């Protein structure tokens, strides 16, 4: 199910968006959905790098599977 949202966008960016949509015979919504979906891959990499840095800096504790299982009372 889709849900409507409101966003503010720079006029130049909006104009570019409209040009792409027209050229591809697609809607603004289609182009924005594809752009956001594609950007999620980049965000995943950024978050992964941050988590690795946090581990290296000692800001995050890491537990082995054995430790987690013991904490949960699993064998």
N, C-alpha and C positions, 0 to 999 in steps of 0.2 A: 504494500500500500504506500502510495506517495503522499507526502505532506508538504504543503506550501510553506515557504519561508520568504522573508524579505531581506534583501542585502543592499548595501550601498556600494557603488562601483564607480571608479574614475571614468569620466566621459570618454576618454580616449580608449580605455580598455573595453568599455561597453561598445564603442563603435567597431573596434576590432572583432569583438565577439559577434556582433551582428553581421559583419562582412564574412566571417568564417561560416556562420550559420546559413547565410544566403548561398554562399558558394557550394556548400555541402548539401543544401536543401534539407537542413535539420533545424530544430528549434534551439533557442538559447539554452533551455533546460537540458536538452540532450548534450550539448557541448560542455556545459558546466558539470553535469554528472560525470561525463567521461574524464574531464580534467581533474576533478576531485578524486575519482577512483584511481586514476593513474598516479596522482600525488601521494596517495596512501603508501605506495611502495617506497617512495623517498622518505616519508615520515617513519616508516618501519625501520629503515636503515639508520636514521638519525637517533631514534629511540634506542635501538640496539647498541649503537656506539656509546650513547650516554650511560646505558646500564653497564656496559663493559668498563667504562671509565670509573663509574661509581664503585664497582667491585675492586678495581685496581687501587683506588684511593681508600678503600676500607670503609666506604660509606654504606655498603650493602653486604650483609652476611650471605654466604653461600652454604647450603646444606647438601650433603650427599643423599642419595635415595635411601640408603640404609638408615641415616639419621632421621629422615622424615617418616619412614615406616615405623621406626622405634617410637618416635614421638606420638604417632597415631595408634600405637599398639598393634601394628600389623606384623605379620611374620615374613 
